[in-house]
Structure formats: structure tokens, C-alpha cells
Amino acid sequence: MAAPSGGVNCEEFAEFQELLKVMRTIDDRIVHELNTTVPTASFVGKIDASQTCKQLYESLMAAHASRDKVIKNCIAQTSEVVKNLREEREKNLDDLTLLKQLRKEQTKLKWMQSELNVEEVVNDRSWKVFNERCRIHFKPPKNE
């Protein structure tokens, strides 16, 4: 599932997380997808498993690239906000509201960075399942 065309709201972490949850649907359903589309040995003649695996491979690649882009974009945006708040904080050390806002943004940045680790786990799990079922039907290009 691709990112919504209207852009991503990186301001609210809850919205960011909800978007990633929706975008991870393909990974959450990969076992079901493979069970319903890749035939067992007894049904091998009725379905083109190599084409099915190729399409699933392309869908996974696109989904993973899209999520990676969204996460890294939000990290970059939030990093910029943190940088600007730090600069303002250095000019005005007595402003407690500014300090509070800086801490909030730093925490959000750490959460977003942790989503990269979650993404790695989700992707690894999906590729493991994909390879178990599709390795005899489809060989991904070597450069990817």
C-alpha cells in the first residue's frame, strides 16, 4: 500500500504510527496471501505461481520502499524542528515553554527513529515467509 497522496503528517506521532500501520497491511497479511495464491504441489498446474510470486515481490518492494521513504522523511522533518528549537533555546535559556517543546520534539524524534527498527523486523519477517513459499517459483533480481 502506497503512502497517501495528500502527504504525511509528521507533526502528530499517533497519526504517523496509524499511517504506518495501514501501510504495513501487506506485510501483516503475507502468510494469508501466500496460502491463497501460491499453490501446493497438488494444485501446481492450475495457477501460475511464478507470476503470482513476482507480483507479490513487486508489491512488497514497493510497500517497503514507500514506508522507508515516509519514515525517513518524517525523521528529517522532526530533526529540523529539533535543530531550530535548540537554536532558539540557546538564545533564550529562561523560556521553559521552549524547553518543554524541545523535549517533546526530541522524544517524538526518538520514537520515529525506533520505527526504523520496527520496519527492519517487519521486512525481515515478510521476506522470510516470501522466500519459504516462493523460492522455487520466482528468483528476485540480484541487484535488489
C-alpha positions, 0 to 999 in steps of 0.5 A: 500500500502506497503512502497517501497522496495528500502527504504525511503528517509528521507533526502528530506521532499517533497519526504517523504510527496509524499511517504506518500501520495501514501501510504495513497491511501487506506485510501483516497479511503475507502468510494469508496471501501466500496460502491463497495464491501460491499453490501446493504441489497438488494444485501446481498446474492450475495457477501460475505461481511464478507470476503470482510470486513476482507480483507479490515481490513487486508489491512488497518492494514497493510497500517497503520502499514507500514506508522507508521513504515516509519514515525517513522523511518524517525523521528529517522533518522532526530533526529540523524542528529539533535543530531550530528549537535548540537554536532558539533555546540557546538564545533564550535559556529562561523560556521553559515553554521552549524547553518543554517543546524541545523535549517533546520534539526530541522524544517524538524524534526518538520514537520515529527513529525506533520505527526504523527498527520496527520496519527492519523486523517487519521486512525481515519477517515478510521476506522470510515467509516470501522466500519459504513459499516462493523460492522455487517459483520466482528468483528476485533480481540480484541487484535488489 
